Amino acid sequence: MKKQNQSQEEFEQIDRYLNGLMKQEERSAFEKSLKTDTHLRQQVEEVRLLFQAVEEHSLRNKLEDFHEELSLGQPQLKSKESLEKSSFNIKYLAIAASLVLLMGLGYWLLFGQKSADEKLFAQYFKPDPGLITPMSTTSDYEFYRGMVDYKQGNYDLAIERWSTLIEQKPNNDTLNYYLGVSYLAQDKNENAIKYLSKALESPNSIFVNESWYYLGLAYLKDGYSDKAISSFKQSDLKNSIQITKQLE
């Protein structure tokens, strides 16, 4: 079901109610409406949950571990012939296992080791913590709902919400910046480069240093060390300076 948009006045009214800022007369009238207006109750609950989520300062890392239990039975050997056969099988399996390990080691040495650039990326990349602007100061519900998804690591959902908004505001530096970081967090470097570069087209953006930094990381992850260094040098961030020294 599609969410109905809230006006600025409605949002601020719910904000006052949830934060105990209503005068008694207004609060009594509002609570009376809550008893009969299902849609209003739904809006209040949505905003309450949104407030709670936006104010969270730490990200929750959800890890799922899958364990498979193997039940190993011990065969009972009843004869010398069975014992010799079992011994042969064990030796054969040991040799086979050794070959597999050697093959696996060889594959890791050839293909499994991360490049120096990838290791640097892993060392320095950490998603921007996001905005914590109080919801009562804005009517941009969808943007901040996307910010909630972003801060919780649900980058797909954040991108989905912001992609709709960027169609309306293609030059918005904030949207382009956070879309770029979201794509970079998903290892979608080409899209990250596209949006971070677009964010830098806004000369007065407050995200200039950050955009150059994450653009450098995107180039680094994509294997373009020269472009990465050039981008890092445009940023005054401490991490930009440190990573440039390591690359040079």
MARDREN-179044 format. One record per residue: x, y, z of N, C-alpha, C, O in turn; residue in one letter. Coordinates in steps of 0.1 Angstrom, whole numbers. Layout:
# residues N
((X; Y; Z); (X; Y; Z); (X; Y; Z); (X; Y; Z); A);
...
# end
This chain:
# residues 248
((8; -12; 0); (0; 0; 0); (9; 12; 0); (19; 13; 7); M);
((5; 22; -8); (14; 34; -9); (12; 43; 2); (0; 46; 7); K);
((22; 49; 8); (22; 57; 20); (16; 71; 16); (21; 76; 5); K);
((7; 76; 23); (2; 90; 20); (11; 100; 26); (17; 98; 37); Q);
((14; 111; 18); (23; 121; 22); (17; 129; 34); (5; 131; 35); N);
((26; 134; 42); (22; 143; 53); (26; 157; 50); (37; 159; 44); Q);
((18; 166; 54); (22; 180; 52); (31; 184; 64); (32; 177; 74); S);
((38; 196; 62); (47; 201; 72); (39; 203; 85); (44; 200; 96); Q);
((27; 209; 84); (19; 212; 95); (15; 199; 103); (16; 199; 115); E);
((11; 189; 96); (8; 176; 102); (20; 170; 109); (19; 165; 120); E);
((31; 171; 102); (44; 165; 108); (47; 172; 121); (51; 166; 131); F);
((47; 186; 121); (50; 193; 133); (40; 191; 144); (44; 191; 156); E);
((28; 189; 141); (18; 186; 151); (20; 173; 158); (20; 172; 170); Q);
((24; 163; 150); (27; 150; 156); (40; 150; 164); (41; 144; 174); I);
((49; 159; 159); (62; 160; 166); (59; 166; 180); (65; 162; 190); D);
((51; 177; 181); (48; 183; 193); (41; 173; 203); (44; 173; 215); R);
((32; 165; 197); (25; 155; 205); (35; 145; 211); (34; 142; 223); Y);
((43; 139; 203); (53; 129; 207); (63; 134; 217); (68; 126; 226); L);
((66; 147; 216); (76; 152; 225); (70; 160; 237); (78; 167; 244); N);
((57; 159; 239); (50; 165; 250); (50; 180; 250); (51; 186; 261); G);
((50; 186; 238); (51; 200; 237); (37; 207; 235); (36; 219; 233); L);
((26; 199; 234); (13; 204; 232); (7; 210; 245); (10; 205; 256); M);
((0; 221; 243); (-8; 226; 255); (-19; 216; 257); (-23; 209; 249); K);
((-25; 217; 269); (-35; 207; 274); (-47; 207; 264); (-52; 196; 261); Q);
((-51; 219; 260); (-63; 219; 252); (-61; 213; 238); (-69; 205; 233); E);
((-49; 216; 232); (-46; 210; 219); (-44; 195; 221); (-48; 187; 212); E);
((-37; 191; 231); (-34; 177; 233); (-47; 169; 235); (-49; 158; 230); R);
((-57; 174; 242); (-70; 167; 245); (-77; 166; 232); (-83; 155; 229); S);
((-77; 176; 223); (-84; 175; 210); (-77; 165; 201); (-83; 158; 194); A);
((-63; 165; 202); (-55; 156; 193); (-58; 141; 197); (-60; 133; 189); F);
((-58; 139; 210); (-60; 125; 215); (-75; 121; 212); (-77; 109; 210); E);
((-84; 130; 212); (-98; 127; 208); (-98; 122; 194); (-106; 113; 190); K);
((-91; 129; 185); (-90; 126; 171); (-84; 112; 169); (-88; 104; 160); S);
((-74; 109; 177); (-67; 96; 176); (-76; 84; 179); (-74; 74; 173); L);
((-86; 86; 187); (-95; 75; 190); (-104; 72; 179); (-109; 60; 178); K);
((-107; 81; 170); (-116; 79; 158); (-109; 78; 145); (-115; 73; 135); T);
((-97; 84; 144); (-91; 85; 131); (-80; 75; 130); (-69; 76; 135); D);
((-82; 64; 122); (-73; 53; 120); (-60; 58; 113); (-49; 54; 117); T);
((-62; 66; 103); (-51; 71; 95); (-41; 79; 104); (-29; 78; 102); H);
((-47; 88; 112); (-39; 96; 121); (-31; 87; 131); (-19; 90; 133); L);
((-37; 77; 136); (-30; 68; 145); (-18; 61; 138); (-7; 60; 143); R);
((-21; 58; 125); (-10; 51; 117); (2; 61; 115); (13; 58; 116); Q);
((-2; 74; 112); (8; 84; 110); (17; 86; 123); (29; 87; 122); Q);
((10; 87; 134); (17; 89; 147); (27; 78; 149); (38; 80; 154); V);
((22; 65; 147); (31; 54; 149); (43; 54; 140); (54; 51; 144); E);
((41; 57; 127); (51; 58; 118); (62; 68; 121); (74; 66; 121); E);
((57; 80; 125); (67; 91; 129); (74; 87; 142); (86; 90; 143); V);
((67; 81; 151); (73; 77; 164); (85; 67; 161); (96; 68; 166); R);
((82; 57; 152); (93; 47; 148); (104; 54; 141); (116; 50; 143); L);
((100; 64; 133); (110; 71; 125); (120; 79; 134); (132; 79; 132); L);
((114; 86; 143); (122; 94; 153); (132; 85; 160); (143; 88; 161); F);
((127; 73; 165); (135; 64; 172); (146; 59; 164); (158; 58; 169); Q);
((144; 56; 151); (154; 51; 142); (164; 61; 139); (176; 58; 139); A);
((160; 73; 136); (169; 84; 131); (178; 88; 143); (190; 92; 140); V);
((174; 87; 155); (182; 92; 166); (192; 81; 170); (200; 84; 179); E);
((191; 69; 164); (201; 59; 168); (215; 63; 162); (216; 67; 151); E);
((225; 63; 171); (238; 67; 167); (247; 55; 163); (258; 57; 157); H);
((243; 43; 166); (251; 32; 162); (244; 23; 153); (232; 22; 153); S);
((251; 17; 144); (246; 8; 134); (245; -6; 140); (254; -11; 147); L);
((234; -13; 136); (233; -27; 141); (238; -36; 130); (233; -36; 119); R);
((248; -44; 133); (253; -54; 124); (246; -67; 126); (247; -74; 137); N);
((239; -71; 116); (231; -84; 117); (239; -95; 110); (240; -95; 98); K);
((244; -104; 117); (251; -115; 111); (244; -128; 114); (239; -131; 125); L);
((243; -136; 103); (236; -149; 105); (247; -160; 102); (254; -160; 92); E);
((248; -169; 112); (257; -180; 111); (250; -193; 109); (240; -196; 116); D);
((254; -200; 99); (248; -212; 95); (258; -224; 99); (269; -224; 94); F);
((253; -232; 107); (261; -244; 112); (254; -257; 108); (242; -259; 109); H);
((262; -265; 102); (257; -279; 98); (265; -289; 107); (277; -290; 107); E);
((257; -297; 114); (263; -307; 123); (264; -320; 115); (255; -325; 109); E);
((276; -325; 116); (278; -338; 110); (280; -349; 120); (288; -348; 130); L);
((272; -359; 119); (273; -370; 128); (282; -381; 122); (279; -387; 112); S);
((294; -383; 129); (303; -393; 124); (302; -406; 132); (304; -406; 144); L);
((299; -417; 125); (299; -430; 131); (312; -437; 130); (319; -435; 121); G);
((315; -445; 140); (327; -453; 140); (324; -467; 135); (317; -475; 142); Q);
((329; -471; 124); (326; -484; 119); (332; -495; 127); (343; -493; 132); P);
((325; -506; 129); (331; -517; 137); (337; -527; 127); (330; -533; 118); Q);
((350; -530; 129); (358; -539; 121); (358; -553; 127); (362; -554; 138); L);
((354; -562; 119); (352; -576; 125); (363; -586; 120); (363; -597; 125); K);
((371; -581; 111); (381; -590; 106); (394; -583; 102); (394; -571; 101); S);
((405; -591; 100); (418; -585; 96); (416; -579; 82); (422; -569; 79); K);
((408; -586; 74); (407; -581; 60); (400; -567; 60); (403; -558; 53); E);
((390; -566; 69); (383; -553; 70); (392; -542; 76); (391; -531; 71); S);
((401; -546; 85); (410; -537; 91); (420; -532; 81); (422; -520; 80); L);
((425; -541; 73); (435; -537; 62); (428; -528; 52); (434; -519; 47); E);
((416; -532; 48); (408; -524; 39); (406; -510; 44); (407; -500; 37); K);
((402; -509; 57); (400; -496; 63); (413; -488; 63); (412; -476; 61); S);
((424; -494; 67); (437; -487; 67); (441; -482; 53); (446; -471; 52); S);
((438; -490; 43); (441; -485; 29); (433; -473; 26); (438; -463; 20); F);
((420; -473; 30); (411; -462; 27); (415; -450; 34); (414; -439; 28); N);
((420; -451; 46); (424; -439; 54); (436; -433; 47); (437; -421; 46); I);
((446; -442; 43); (458; -436; 36); (454; -429; 23); (460; -419; 20); K);
((445; -436; 16); (441; -430; 3); (434; -416; 5); (437; -407; -2); Y);
((426; -416; 16); (419; -403; 18); (429; -392; 23); (427; -381; 20); L);
((439; -397; 31); (449; -387; 35); (456; -381; 24); (459; -369; 23); A);
((460; -390; 14); (468; -385; 2); (459; -376; -6); (463; -365; -10); I);
((446; -379; -7); (437; -371; -15); (435; -358; -8); (434; -347; -15); A);
((434; -358; 5); (432; -345; 12); (444; -336; 11); (442; -324; 10); A);
((456; -342; 11); (468; -334; 10); (468; -328; -4); (472; -316; -5); S);
((464; -335; -14); (464; -329; -28); (454; -318; -29); (457; -308; -35); L);
((443; -320; -23); (433; -309; -23); (438; -297; -16); (436; -285; -21); V);
((445; -299; -4); (450; -287; 3); (461; -280; -5); (462; -268; -6); L);
((470; -288; -12); (480; -282; -20); (474; -274; -32); (479; -263; -35); L);
((464; -280; -38); (457; -273; -49); (450; -260; -44); (451; -250; -51); M);
((444; -261; -33); (438; -249; -27); (448; -238; -24); (445; -227; -26); G);
((459; -242; -18); (470; -233; -15); (475; -226; -27); (477; -214; -28); L);
((477; -234; -38); (482; -228; -50); (472; -219; -56); (476; -208; -61); G);
((459; -222; -56); (449; -213; -61); (448; -200; -53); (447; -189; -58); Y);
((450; -201; -39); (450; -189; -31); (462; -180; -34); (460; -168; -35); W);
((474; -187; -36); (485; -179; -40); (484; -171; -53); (489; -160; -54); L);
((477; -178; -62); (476; -172; -76); (464; -162; -76); (466; -151; -82); L);
((453; -165; -70); (441; -157; -72); (435; -151; -59); (427; -142; -59); F);
((438; -157; -48); (431; -154; -36); (436; -142; -28); (429; -137; -20); G);
((448; -138; -30); (454; -127; -22); (449; -114; -27); (448; -111; -39); Q);
((445; -105; -18); (440; -92; -22); (452; -84; -26); (463; -85; -22); K);
((449; -75; -36); (459; -66; -41); (462; -55; -30); (454; -54; -21); S);
((473; -48; -32); (476; -37; -22); (465; -27; -21); (462; -21; -11); A);
((459; -23; -33); (449; -13; -34); (436; -18; -27); (430; -10; -20); D);
((433; -31; -28); (421; -36; -22); (423; -36; -6); (414; -34; 1); E);
((435; -39; -2); (438; -39; 12); (437; -25; 18); (432; -23; 29); K);
((442; -15; 10); (440; -1; 15); (426; 3; 15); (422; 10; 25); L);
((418; -1; 5); (404; 2; 5); (397; -4; 18); (390; 3; 24); F);
((400; -16; 20); (394; -23; 32); (398; -16; 45); (390; -15; 55); A);
((410; -11; 45); (415; -4; 57); (408; 9; 60); (406; 13; 71); Q);
((406; 17; 49); (401; 30; 50); (386; 32; 48); (381; 43; 52); Y);
((380; 23; 41); (366; 25; 38); (357; 23; 50); (357; 12; 56); F);
((349; 33; 53); (339; 32; 64); (328; 42; 59); (330; 53; 57); K);
((315; 37; 58); (305; 45; 52); (303; 58; 61); (305; 58; 73); P);
((300; 69; 54); (297; 81; 61); (286; 78; 72); (276; 71; 69); D);
((287; 84; 84); (277; 80; 95); (263; 85; 92); (254; 80; 98); P);
((262; 94; 83); (248; 99; 79); (244; 111; 87); (250; 115; 96); G);
((232; 116; 83); (227; 128; 90); (218; 125; 102); (211; 115; 101); L);
((218; 133; 112); (209; 131; 123); (201; 143; 125); (198; 147; 137); I);
((197; 150; 115); (189; 162; 116); (175; 159; 122); (169; 149; 118); T);
((171; 167; 132); (158; 164; 138); (146; 164; 128); (146; 173; 120); P);
((137; 154; 129); (127; 153; 119); (117; 165; 119); (111; 168; 109); M);
((116; 172; 130); (106; 183; 131); (110; 195; 123); (102; 204; 121); S);
((123; 195; 118); (127; 207; 110); (126; 205; 95); (130; 214; 88); T);
((120; 194; 91); (119; 192; 76); (107; 184; 73); (101; 177; 81); T);
((102; 186; 60); (91; 178; 55); (95; 168; 46); (87; 161; 40); S);
((109; 166; 44); (114; 156; 35); (114; 142; 41); (124; 136; 44); D);
((102; 137; 43); (100; 124; 50); (107; 113; 43); (114; 106; 49); Y);
((106; 112; 30); (112; 101; 22); (127; 102; 23); (134; 91; 24); E);
((133; 114; 22); (147; 114; 23); (152; 109; 36); (162; 101; 37); F);
((146; 113; 47); (151; 109; 60); (147; 95; 64); (153; 88; 72); Y);
((136; 90; 57); (133; 76; 59); (144; 67; 52); (148; 57; 57); R);
((149; 72; 40); (160; 66; 34); (173; 67; 42); (181; 57; 42); G);
((174; 78; 50); (186; 79; 58); (186; 69; 69); (196; 64; 73); M);
((174; 65; 74); (172; 55; 84); (177; 42; 79); (185; 35; 85); V);
((173; 38; 66); (177; 26; 60); (192; 26; 58); (199; 16; 60); D);
((198; 37; 54); (212; 39; 51); (220; 36; 64); (229; 28; 64); Y);
((215; 42; 75); (223; 41; 88); (222; 27; 93); (231; 22; 101); K);
((212; 19; 89); (210; 5; 94); (217; -4; 84); (216; -16; 86); Q);
((223; 1; 74); (230; -8; 64); (221; -13; 54); (226; -22; 46); G);
((209; -9; 53); (200; -13; 42); (201; -5; 30); (192; 3; 27); N);
((213; -6; 23); (216; 3; 12); (206; 2; 1); (203; 12; -6); Y);
((201; -10; -2); (192; -12; -13); (179; -4; -11); (175; 3; -20); D);
((174; -4; 1); (162; 4; 4); (165; 19; 3); (157; 27; -2); L);
((176; 23; 8); (180; 37; 8); (181; 42; -7); (176; 52; -10); A);
((188; 34; -15); (190; 37; -29); (176; 38; -36); (174; 47; -44); I);
((167; 29; -33); (154; 29; -39); (147; 42; -36); (141; 48; -45); E);
((147; 46; -24); (140; 58; -20); (146; 71; -26); (140; 79; -32); R);
((160; 71; -25); (167; 83; -30); (167; 84; -45); (168; 95; -51); W);
((166; 72; -52); (166; 72; -67); (154; 79; -72); (154; 86; -83); S);
((143; 78; -65); (130; 85; -69); (132; 100; -67); (128; 108; -75); T);
((138; 104; -56); (140; 118; -53); (150; 125; -62); (149; 136; -66); L);
((161; 117; -66); (171; 123; -75); (166; 126; -89); (171; 134; -96); I);
((155; 119; -93); (149; 122; -106); (142; 136; -105); (142; 143; -116); E);
((138; 140; -94); (132; 153; -92); (143; 164; -90); (141; 176; -94); Q);
((154; 160; -83); (164; 170; -80); (178; 164; -84); (186; 160; -76); K);
((180; 163; -97); (192; 156; -102); (206; 163; -98); (216; 156; -99); P);
((205; 175; -94); (217; 183; -91); (219; 184; -76); (228; 191; -71); N);
((211; 178; -68); (212; 179; -54); (224; 172; -49); (226; 160; -50); N);
((233; 180; -43); (246; 174; -38); (245; 164; -27); (252; 154; -27); D);
((235; 166; -18); (233; 157; -7); (228; 143; -12); (234; 133; -8); T);
((218; 143; -21); (214; 131; -26); (224; 123; -34); (226; 111; -33); L);
((232; 131; -43); (242; 124; -51); (253; 119; -42); (259; 108; -45); N);
((257; 126; -31); (267; 122; -22); (264; 109; -15); (271; 99; -16); Y);
((252; 108; -9); (248; 96; -2); (245; 84; -11); (246; 73; -7); Y);
((240; 87; -23); (238; 76; -33); (252; 70; -36); (253; 58; -37); L);
((261; 79; -38); (275; 74; -42); (281; 66; -31); (287; 55; -34); G);
((280; 70; -19); (285; 62; -7); (278; 49; -6); (284; 39; -3); V);
((265; 49; -8); (257; 37; -7); (261; 27; -18); (262; 15; -15); S);
((263; 31; -30); (267; 22; -40); (281; 17; -38); (284; 5; -40); Y);
((290; 25; -32); (303; 21; -29); (303; 10; -18); (311; 1; -18); L);
((294; 12; -8); (293; 2; 2); (288; -12; -3); (290; -22; 3); A);
((282; -11; -15); (277; -24; -21); (287; -29; -32); (284; -38; -39); Q);
((299; -23; -33); (309; -27; -43); (304; -24; -57); (309; -30; -66); D);
((296; -14; -59); (291; -10; -72); (298; 3; -75); (293; 14; -75); K);
((311; 1; -79); (320; 12; -80); (317; 22; -92); (318; 34; -90); N);
((312; 16; -103); (308; 25; -114); (297; 35; -110); (298; 47; -113); E);
((287; 30; -104); (276; 39; -99); (281; 49; -89); (277; 60; -88); N);
((290; 44; -80); (295; 53; -69); (303; 64; -76); (301; 76; -72); A);
((311; 61; -85); (319; 72; -92); (310; 82; -99); (312; 94; -99); I);
((299; 77; -105); (289; 85; -112); (283; 95; -103); (283; 107; -106); K);
((278; 91; -91); (271; 100; -82); (280; 109; -74); (277; 120; -72); Y);
((292; 104; -70); (301; 112; -63); (307; 123; -72); (309; 134; -67); L);
((309; 120; -84); (314; 130; -94); (303; 141; -96); (306; 153; -97); S);
((290; 136; -96); (279; 146; -98); (278; 155; -86); (275; 167; -87); K);
((280; 149; -74); (280; 157; -61); (290; 169; -62); (288; 179; -56); A);
((301; 166; -68); (312; 176; -68); (310; 187; -78); (317; 197; -79); L);
((299; 186; -86); (296; 196; -95); (289; 208; -88); (287; 219; -94); E);
((286; 206; -76); (280; 217; -67); (291; 224; -60); (296; 219; -50); S);
((296; 236; -64); (308; 242; -59); (307; 246; -44); (317; 246; -37); P);
((294; 248; -39); (293; 252; -25); (288; 241; -16); (283; 243; -5); N);
((290; 229; -21); (285; 217; -13); (293; 216; 0); (305; 218; 0); S);
((286; 212; 10); (293; 209; 23); (300; 196; 23); (307; 192; 32); I);
((298; 188; 12); (304; 175; 11); (316; 174; 2); (319; 163; -3); F);
((322; 185; -1); (333; 185; -11); (344; 176; -7); (348; 167; -14); V);
((349; 178; 5); (361; 170; 10); (357; 155; 11); (365; 146; 7); N);
((345; 153; 16); (341; 139; 17); (338; 132; 3); (342; 121; 1); E);
((333; 140; -6); (330; 135; -20); (343; 131; -27); (344; 120; -33); S);
((353; 140; -25); (366; 136; -31); (373; 124; -25); (379; 116; -32); W);
((371; 123; -12); (377; 111; -5); (370; 98; -9); (377; 89; -12); Y);
((357; 98; -9); (350; 85; -13); (352; 83; -28); (352; 71; -32); Y);
((353; 93; -36); (356; 91; -50); (369; 85; -52); (371; 76; -60); L);
((379; 89; -44); (392; 83; -44); (392; 68; -41); (399; 60; -47); G);
((384; 65; -31); (383; 51; -27); (376; 43; -38); (380; 31; -40); L);
((366; 49; -44); (360; 42; -55); (369; 39; -67); (369; 28; -72); A);
((378; 49; -70); (388; 46; -80); (398; 36; -76); (402; 27; -83); Y);
((402; 37; -63); (411; 27; -57); (406; 13; -58); (413; 4; -62); L);
((393; 11; -54); (387; -2; -55); (386; -7; -69); (386; -19; -71); K);
((385; 2; -79); (383; -2; -93); (397; -4; -99); (397; -7; -111); D);
((408; -1; -92); (421; -4; -98); (427; 8; -104); (438; 7; -111); G);
((422; 20; -103); (427; 32; -109); (435; 40; -99); (430; 50; -93); Y);
((447; 36; -96); (455; 43; -85); (458; 57; -88); (457; 65; -79); S);
((461; 60; -100); (464; 74; -104); (452; 84; -101); (454; 94; -96); D);
((441; 79; -106); (429; 87; -104); (425; 88; -89); (420; 98; -84); K);
((428; 77; -82); (425; 77; -67); (434; 88; -60); (429; 96; -52); A);
((447; 88; -64); (456; 97; -57); (452; 112; -61); (452; 120; -52); I);
((449; 114; -73); (444; 127; -78); (432; 132; -70); (431; 144; -66); S);
((423; 123; -67); (411; 126; -60); (414; 129; -45); (409; 139; -39); S);
((422; 120; -39); (426; 122; -25); (433; 135; -23); (431; 142; -12); F);
((440; 140; -32); (448; 152; -31); (438; 165; -31); (442; 175; -27); K);
((426; 163; -36); (416; 174; -36); (409; 175; -22); (401; 184; -20); Q);
((411; 165; -13); (404; 165; -1); (414; 168; 11); (425; 164; 11); S);
((409; 176; 20); (417; 180; 32); (415; 170; 44); (420; 173; 55); D);
((407; 160; 42); (405; 150; 53); (418; 144; 57); (426; 141; 49); L);
((419; 140; 70); (431; 134; 75); (433; 120; 68); (445; 117; 65); K);
((423; 113; 66); (424; 100; 59); (429; 101; 45); (437; 93; 40); N);
((425; 112; 38); (429; 114; 25); (444; 116; 24); (451; 111; 15); S);
((449; 124; 34); (464; 127; 34); (471; 114; 37); (482; 111; 31); I);
((466; 106; 47); (473; 94; 51); (474; 84; 39); (484; 78; 37); Q);
((463; 82; 33); (462; 72; 22); (470; 76; 10); (476; 67; 3); I);
((471; 89; 8); (479; 94; -3); (494; 91; -1); (501; 87; -10); T);
((498; 93; 11); (512; 89; 15); (515; 75; 12); (526; 71; 8); K);
((506; 66; 16); (508; 52; 14); (508; 48; -1); (516; 39; -5); Q);
((500; 55; -8); (499; 51; -23); (512; 56; -30); (516; 50; -40); L);
((517; 67; -26); (529; 73; -32); (542; 67; -27); (553; 71; -32); E);
# end
